[in-house]
Amino acid sequence: MRKTKKIMSLALASAMALSLAACGQSSTPPASTAAPAETTTAAAATETTEAPAAEEADGEFNLAVCLASEPQTIDPALNSAVDGAIMINHFFEGLVKWEDDGNGRAKTAPGQAESWEKVVNDDGTVTYTFTMRDGITWSDGQPVTAGDFEYSWKRLASPDTAADYCHMIDMVKGYAEVSSGAADKDTLAIKAIDDKTLEIVLSYDCPYFEEIMAFPATFPVRQDIVEGNEEWTYDVATYIGNGPYKMQEWSHNAYINAVKNENYYNFESLGPDSIKFTLLDDSNAILAAFKSGELDFIEEFPTDEIANYIASGEITIEDYIGCYYVCFNTEDEVFKDPLIRKAFSLAIDRNYIVENVSQSGELPATGYVPAGVNDADPSGDDFRTVGGDYYSVAPEDYEKNCEEARALLAEAGYPGGEGFPTVEYMYNTNDKHKAIGEALQSMWQEVLGVNVTLSNQDWNVFLESRKQGQYQIARNGWIADYNDPCSFIDMWYTDGGNNDAQYSNPEYDALIDAAKATSVPEERMEAFHKAEDILIKDDSVLAPIYFYTQPYMLADDVEGMYYTPLGYFFFGYTNKK
């Protein structure tokens, strides 16, 4: 999942909770929608530019957090950013949900489904049968039914929806035909047997399927609200969810205010009376608001102050399964040449960036799939260790990397950078991304003799520009959606919804197809390793920079927040100490 700054059996799900995205943060990364009206409230639309301070009555607890600036979308099917996913996790709930394991980490647990059965059929297909909870309702009081999930999954798979994350359910029988438009969406193998019973048939035994149940793209939406209303997410009267909180007000580019959903089945256990998602992208303003008490939680910091706050213990650092990287537009006249892409990658001093720019304990990336992602044996070496390093990040080897980079650029026809056109590096507005862009600009000029200009765009505009290939080089980031290399590798499939590089290679696609066609762990991982070889070693589609960590600050008087290394924070059960 894109970062804005991306289930197996229940026993396995607990282990999976130790995993981390995909999907791309505002300091992280995703796509764009029509510009909404300035402000939407339950009563009236009023233009607002600044979030008012929360006023607490006696006994009230109003939490204020900042994840990013204005989200691109908070439609569960269309969102592809971590910040949007965190919000959606509070407004909606899937068949499976994330709950606190008692130690501040999230584990999977039954959500809207109270139980399920899994049967492996003789033909290799797998049938899941879900039984829905009693008494579950939407935030307006209408019942949630198995049919709501059937509708929502078919909407996700339909090419008419154009969801970047449609492939998240590509293991469902009939998906390939539906998503390509060759078959009607009603042929997708998900069926409401009755209001309380849902059946899903998979074409193969997907090892991470039950964790997909907890992924926002698979959350239900209401057909009577969504059909024919592209603006349904912008109006509190139609933003109807089935999660623990409901939207009370959206003051665009200022805040989204959520209040407890009195119709949620676990309403009595909820903590904050309201959660204000403050929308900011200025890290200095974010930090100042936290220090003044206006915000209770932040995850963005001024780059020149973060090291001191970490040293003082005021910033907490969590694990985060993700990769920050440079993305090349492979259809661009300059960067269609893999020699040039590889030269730009090798010229990057990754140690300098993590030690002097980002300064949050990140690891210099030696590949694309980050450390912490399982390989064939979940109890053995991880995918990165098995796959090895594609280049050395040892400080003493940097000059050797630079020599190779200069040789590759010369081979491409630009010795010493002579004749190389001025190119542009694009990033979303954020102090950290700007600082990294300036470091890259300097390295490429010094090592390769090329001129790179910098440009920045607001988060949601940036996501759409990158998605449409309207760039040459761009910052990017991806956070695991589940603990499997597929979460990273399959996004570069030809015409994939998150394939911002506009990359296409039939050999690469065939390896992804092969990995998804088998349930044998060793065969799957062999195909994924070969695919990463093509992606990084052969075609240099992207230049990995570092593997993420997750820094944050939480007010001293707040407790009960929990987190998954997929990048999701959960605030619904927090309380004042």
Secondary structure, 3 states (H helix, E strand, C coil): CECCCCCCCHHHHHHHCCCCCCCCCCCCCCCCCCCCCCEEECCCCCCCCCCCCCCCCCCCCEEEEEEECCCCCCCCCCCCEHHHHHHHHHHCCCCEEEEECCCCEEEEEECCEEEEEEEECCCCCEEEEEEECCCCECCCCCECCHHHHHHHHHHHHCCCCCCCCHHHHCCECCHHHHHCCCCCHHHCCEEEEECCEEEEEECCCCCCHHHHCCCHHHCCCCHHHHCCCCCHHHCCCCCCCCCCEEEEEEECCCEEEEEECCCCCCHHHCCCCEEEEEECCCHHHHHHHHHCCCCCEECCCCCCCHHHHHHHCCCEEEEEEEEEEEEECCCCCCCCCHHHHHHHHHCCCHHHHHHHHHCCCCEECCCCCCCCCCCCCCCCCCHHHHHCCCCCCCHHHHHHHHHHHHHHHHHCCCHHHCCCCCEEEEEECCHHHHHHHHHHHHHHHHHHCCCEEEEEECHHHHHHHHHCCCCCEEEEEEECCCCCCHHHHHHHCCCCCCCCCCCCCHHHHHHHHHHHCCCCHHHHHHHHHHHHHHHHHHCCCEEEEEEEEEEEEECCCEECCEEECCCEEECCCCEEC
